[in-house]
């Protein structure tokens, strides 16, 4: 008889072996250093900060949507203006 009911399955054996292994003492320090470095890299990206500000500010979202609407409607305004000069 086996000790665990899933001992025949390779994944379950691997899982049991991984649970028995203790992590190195410096693992938490390494992870926190990587997280701090990632935060520093994110702060250096100007467009990411811009998107975050837009995401948190209602007025900024309205401004972005209004700008997109103005840019999207610009071809129609130009077409209407040009159509005044064209005779059919």
Secondary structure as UniProt FT lines:
FT   TURN            5..8
FT   HELIX           10..20
FT   TURN            25..26
FT   HELIX           27..44
FT   HELIX           46..56
FT   HELIX           58..83
FT   TURN            84..85
//
